[in-house]
């Protein structure tokens, strides 16, 4: 798959979808720095590409770079502030840093936005949302 994306990018180096797809392929293969490079390239081309922020955030999260993951998820939320799944992802990064209050706030926001998993968990824990 990576070879196909390389060919597409050789023909048209501005193909955002090819960078996103190759970045994800790198992520799955554990080539995190290459994935980050591709997602960063997407953001150079289009600084409001939410998918690039989310996927780069995931890559940082997998690497244990939770602060950088939070930064990218926060940027994604500036673009699409009503995306419950992004709040869930940022909640995980906050939690891994021991920032429980911020994590709970994000989980509560996700619940208010309709995320059923967050709603069920908060209800089972007796936390109002």
ABEGO torsion letter per residue (X at the ends): XAAAAAAAAAABAABAAAAAAAAAAAAAAGBAAAAAAAAAAAAAABAABAAAAAAAAAAAAAAGBAAAAAAAAAAAAAABAABAAAAAAAAAAAAAAGBAAAAAAAAAAAAAAGBAAAAAAAAAAGBBX
